[in-house]
Amino acid sequence: MAGKYIIALDLGSQSVKTAIYDAEGRSLYACSQDTKLHTVGPGAIVYDGDEFYKQTTDNIRDVLTKSLGSPNPHNVVKAAMEGLHRLRDAKQVSGVRGIPVEKIV
């Protein structure tokens, strides 16, 4: 299946979701893993960046394997790193959307 594909990532508070689409926008495969939350105090939770990274790379590998047959390890890492580099924090999203950070978080 040679061609261009889009890998969509959603690193959310409930789960890490990943999907792959062909150039025409047809969904080829999607998967998700539940997000692990860690309590650090009363009313405070954090996410483990290493777990997010592992779940993301596992999901990318899964969608590539299931949709295209066999993932090239170099391309899996490259795609994961590209997705992680495009993540934006609440302050960046606030600036783009023109709304206060408090309404985003």
C-alpha positions in Angstrom: 0.0 0.0 0.0 2.3 2.7 -1.2 1.1 6.3 -0.8 0.6 9.1 1.7 -1.0 8.5 5.1 -2.0 10.7 8.0 -1.6 9.5 11.6 -3.8 11.2 14.0 -2.9 11.3 17.8 -5.2 12.3 20.7 -3.3 12.3 24.0 -6.3 12.8 26.3 -7.1 12.6 30.0 -9.1 9.4 29.4 -7.0 7.6 26.8 -4.3 7.9 24.1 -6.0 7.4 20.8 -4.3 6.8 17.4 -5.7 6.4 13.9 -4.4 6.2 10.4 -6.1 7.6 7.3 -5.3 7.3 3.6 -4.8 10.4 1.4 -8.6 10.5 0.7 -9.4 10.6 4.4 -10.6 7.0 4.8 -9.9 5.5 8.2 -7.7 2.5 7.9 -7.4 1.5 11.5 -7.7 3.0 15.0 -6.7 2.0 18.5 -6.6 3.4 22.0 -5.1 2.7 25.5 -6.5 4.0 28.8 -4.5 6.9 30.2 -2.8 6.2 33.6 -3.3 8.9 36.2 -1.1 9.3 39.2 -2.4 11.0 42.4 0.2 13.3 43.9 -1.9 14.8 46.6 -5.5 15.8 47.5 -7.2 16.7 44.3 -4.0 16.6 42.3 -3.2 14.2 39.5 -0.3 14.0 37.0 0.5 12.1 33.9 3.7 10.3 33.4 5.4 11.6 30.2 7.2 8.2 29.7 3.9 6.4 29.8 2.4 8.8 27.3 5.4 8.3 25.1 5.2 4.5 25.3 1.5 4.4 24.7 1.9 6.7 21.7 4.7 4.7 20.1 2.9 1.4 20.8 -0.3 2.8 19.2 1.6 4.1 16.2 3.3 0.7 15.8 -0.1 -0.9 16.1 -1.9 1.2 13.5 1.0 0.8 11.1 1.1 -2.9 11.5 -2.6 -3.4 11.3 -3.1 -1.1 8.3 0.0 -1.4 6.3 1.4 -4.8 7.2 4.8 -4.2 8.8 6.1 -1.0 10.4 9.7 0.2 9.8 11.1 0.9 13.3 12.8 4.1 12.1 9.5 5.4 10.7 7.6 4.6 13.9 10.0 6.6 16.0 10.1 9.4 13.5 6.3 9.6 13.4 6.0 9.5 17.2 8.6 12.2 17.6 6.9 14.4 15.0 3.6 14.0 16.8 5.2 14.8 20.2 7.0 17.9 18.8 3.6 19.2 17.6 2.0 19.1 21.0 1.0 22.5 22.4 0.6 23.5 26.0 -2.4 25.4 27.4 -0.7 28.8 27.0 0.0 28.2 23.3 -3.6 27.0 22.7 -4.9 30.0 24.6 -3.0 32.4 22.3 -4.2 30.7 19.2 -7.9 30.5 20.3 -7.9 33.9 22.0 -9.3 32.6 25.3 -7.9 32.5 28.8 -5.8 29.6 29.9 -8.2 28.8 32.7 -10.9 28.0 30.2 -8.7 25.5 28.5 -7.3 23.6 31.5 
